[in-house]
Amino acid sequence: MSTFRNLIIWQKSMELVTNIYLETKTFPKEELYGLTSQIRRASISVPSNIAEGYGRLGKNDYLRFLNIAISSLFELQTQLEIGKNLSFIQENNFNILFENTREIERMLVSYIKKIKDS
């Protein structure tokens, strides 16, 4: 039986969450309830909304959750830029994380189009 766990986009999003948590462990302690929390919550929102939308019965509901996932991804991209600008994230680590978000973004856009066209 097919589940959201079979979606490569969900799998990659879950991997991104793990990498985000590992990266934000090095953020300053005073950011725990600020940027660290925001980045983590945005990253968690991506696979969570993919999964929740998958469980919905209607196509429009599913699309709504996929659109929330992509919005969270854009929020995450912005927060990663802020982390880099504040020197909380090294340039190389930022580039890797940002490229991961861009790959998921392209996959989400493509998946949304596929769902719309079906």
C-alpha positions in Angstrom: 0.0 0.0 0.0 1.3 3.4 -0.9 1.7 6.0 1.8 3.2 9.5 2.1 6.4 7.7 3.3 6.9 6.4 -0.2 7.1 10.0 -1.6 10.7 11.0 -2.3 9.8 14.6 -1.6 8.7 13.6 1.9 11.8 11.5 2.4 14.1 14.4 1.3 12.1 16.8 3.5 12.6 14.5 6.5 16.4 14.3 5.8 16.4 18.1 5.6 14.8 18.4 9.1 17.6 16.2 10.5 20.3 18.3 8.9 18.6 21.5 10.1 18.6 20.2 13.7 22.2 19.2 13.5 23.2 22.6 12.1 21.2 24.7 14.6 22.8 22.9 17.5 25.7 25.2 17.0 23.6 28.4 17.1 24.1 30.7 20.1 22.1 29.7 23.2 20.3 33.1 23.3 18.8 32.2 19.9 17.1 29.0 21.2 13.7 30.7 21.4 14.4 32.9 18.5 15.9 32.0 15.1 16.8 28.4 16.2 13.2 27.7 17.0 11.9 29.4 13.9 14.2 27.5 11.6 13.4 24.2 13.2 9.6 24.8 13.1 9.7 25.9 9.4 11.7 22.8 8.5 9.3 20.5 10.4 6.3 22.1 8.7 7.5 20.9 5.2 7.2 17.1 5.6 4.4 17.5 8.1 2.2 19.3 5.6 3.1 16.9 2.8 2.0 14.0 5.1 -1.1 15.7 6.4 -2.2 16.7 2.9 -1.7 13.1 1.7 -4.2 12.0 4.2 -6.9 14.3 2.9 -9.7 13.0 0.7 -10.0 15.8 -1.8 -7.5 17.1 -4.3 -8.1 20.7 -3.3 -7.3 19.9 0.3 -4.1 18.1 -0.7 -3.1 21.1 -2.8 -3.7 23.5 0.1 -1.4 21.5 2.3 1.3 21.2 -0.4 1.1 25.0 -0.8 1.6 25.4 2.9 4.6 23.1 2.7 6.2 25.2 -0.1 5.4 28.4 1.9 7.2 26.9 4.9 10.1 26.1 2.6 10.4 29.7 1.5 10.3 30.8 5.1 13.1 28.3 5.9 15.2 29.6 3.0 14.8 33.2 4.3 15.8 32.1 7.9 18.8 30.2 6.6 20.0 33.4 4.9 19.5 35.3 8.1 21.5 32.6 10.0 24.3 32.9 7.4 24.3 36.8 7.5 24.7 36.6 11.3 27.5 34.1 10.9 25.6 31.4 12.7 25.9 29.2 9.6 29.2 28.7 7.7 29.0 29.5 4.0 29.7 25.9 2.9 27.0 24.5 5.2 24.6 27.2 4.1 25.2 26.3 0.5 24.5 22.7 1.1 21.3 23.3 3.1 20.1 26.0 0.7 20.6 23.7 -2.3 18.7 21.0 -0.5 15.8 23.4 0.0 15.9 24.4 -3.7 15.8 20.7 -4.7 12.7 20.2 -2.5 11.2 23.4 -3.9 11.5 22.2 -7.5 10.1 18.8 -6.5 7.1 20.4 -4.7 6.4 22.8 -7.6 6.4 19.8 -10.0 4.3 17.7 -7.7 1.7 20.4 -7.3 1.5 20.9 -11.0 1.1 17.1 -11.5 -1.7 17.0 -8.9 -3.5 20.0 -10.5 -3.3 18.4 -13.9 -4.7 15.0 -12.8 
